[in-house]
Amino acid sequence: DSGVTQTPKHLITATGQRVTLRCSPRSGDLSVYWYQQSLDQGLQFLIQYYNGEERAKGNILERFSAQQFPDLHSELNLSSLELGDSALYFCASSATSGSPGELFFGEGSRLTVL
Amino acid sequence: GENVEQHPSTLSVQEGDSAVIKCTYSDSASNYFPWYKQELGKRPQLIIDIRSNVGEKKDQRIAVTLNKTAKHFSLHITETQPEDSAVYFCAADGGYNKLIFGAGTRLAVHP
């Protein structure tokens, strides 16, 4: 158990819909990262938050948005869903604010768009 | 931004053989290079990492080497076992502590 909690574990929805994925980082971790893993693909960096503020943005579509709340949990919002958005979405957290270090991944939220 | 390339995409070895996975990165400012293992249906987990002030690091049957000049690093697994079968990802720090991952290598160890 990494200490990172993601909900829901599985989600099935239709094209055009909107979903929200939730992540609770490890206790004390200030950084939250979102990654997308499509079938048999690598881990694509989407966005990073540190203590409530956006820190870095990767290949995140304009239809997607995220935020980190004062209690440090984070939500990833995916709207106007397309078939190609079907993927495993991982949240990760880390404690380091200076030099980079280990990312602790949650179990992921598997999104299926029909 | 940082770009990481990983080879091979698949690797099949016999139990007891060695396995080597290679990665190259583009940003010379990167100084942290971890390797993650992802078993089927599971989350990625760190298995070993190396920082730019070190050329090689070992942990039992796994080792990582780093060549900063050539901007490449490699994972070496010796005496492979069936439980080593998984997808392995290399990564490099892309600034602000975010990690940029390679495309992954699917390792199959056959008994």
Chai-1 contact restraints between the chains, C-beta under 6 A:
chainA,res_idxA,chainB,res_idxB,connection_type,confidence,min_distance_angstrom,max_distance_angstrom,comment,restraint_id
A,G42,B,F101,contact,1.0,0.0,6.0,A-B,restraint_1
A,G42,B,A103,contact,1.0,0.0,6.0,A-B,restraint_2
A,G42,B,G104,contact,1.0,0.0,6.0,A-B,restraint_3
A,L43,B,F101,contact,1.0,0.0,6.0,A-B,restraint_4
A,F45,B,K98,contact,1.0,0.0,6.0,A-B,restraint_5
A,Q48,B,K98,contact,1.0,0.0,6.0,A-B,restraint_6
A,R55,B,Y96,contact,1.0,0.0,6.0,A-B,restraint_7
A,A56,B,Y96,contact,1.0,0.0,6.0,A-B,restraint_8
A,A56,B,K98,contact,1.0,0.0,6.0,A-B,restraint_9
A,T96,B,N97,contact,1.0,0.0,6.0,A-B,restraint_10
A,P100,B,Y32,contact,1.0,0.0,6.0,A-B,restraint_11
A,P100,B,D93,contact,1.0,0.0,6.0,A-B,restraint_12
A,P100,B,N97,contact,1.0,0.0,6.0,A-B,restraint_13
A,E102,B,L46,contact,1.0,0.0,6.0,A-B,restraint_14
A,L103,B,L99,contact,1.0,0.0,6.0,A-B,restraint_15
A,F105,B,R43,contact,1.0,0.0,6.0,A-B,restraint_16
A,F105,B,P44,contact,1.0,0.0,6.0,A-B,restraint_17
A,E107,B,R43,contact,1.0,0.0,6.0,A-B,restraint_18
